[in-house]
Amino acid sequence: MSIVELRQYTLRPGARETLIGLFEREFVVGQHAVGITVGGRFRDLDDPDRFVWLRAFPDMAHRRRALEAFYTGPVWRKYRDAANATMVDSDDVLLLRGPCFDAEPGTREVVATICRPSDAAAFDAYAARHLRSGHALHRTEHAANDYPLLPVRTGQDVRVWFGPAEPPPWPIQRLRLEPVTT
């Protein structure tokens, strides 16, 4: 199990492809170089101005060190202005614990479900009936955000999974996502 960030960026109208190009060309390799695992990158099929992606770290201490290295390093310094020019908001981030997720090659659409269960035991029973290992189930990581320059959403207890499943009886947000292919 890893520490995973599920990041949802709201972009300026028409800027998504610009950010994706920059991300794929510079930021994937730049993050890998400092020990960050970059997982799935997605276009939100219901919002042309939204980019969704995941990145993972072995633990919180590694996350802090890797983020410090990336955001003070040469790749971010060189391209941050171009990236930030595409964004309206980059603070919609869930800090999770689970396996990093990337779509299988050739996948055209992935459904991500963000669920806010009212009861952990009841959710576990739901998950045992409806979710399998391929769903890549994640749970909120409640550790303090030790890299406050990048905010994360707090005060929520969520479960996130990828792929179709019977709808749970709790509030959910469904994301229809198209994997970015390189």
Protein Blocks (a to p, Z undefined) as FASTA:
>chain_A
ZZdddddddddehilmmmmmmmmmmmmmmmmmnopacddddddfkbmkbccdddddfblk
lmmmmmmmmmmmmklmmmmmmmmmmpmbfcbccddddddddddehiabdcddddddfbfk
lmmmmmmmmpcfklopadddfbdcfblklccdehiacdddeddddddfbdcddddddddd
ZZ
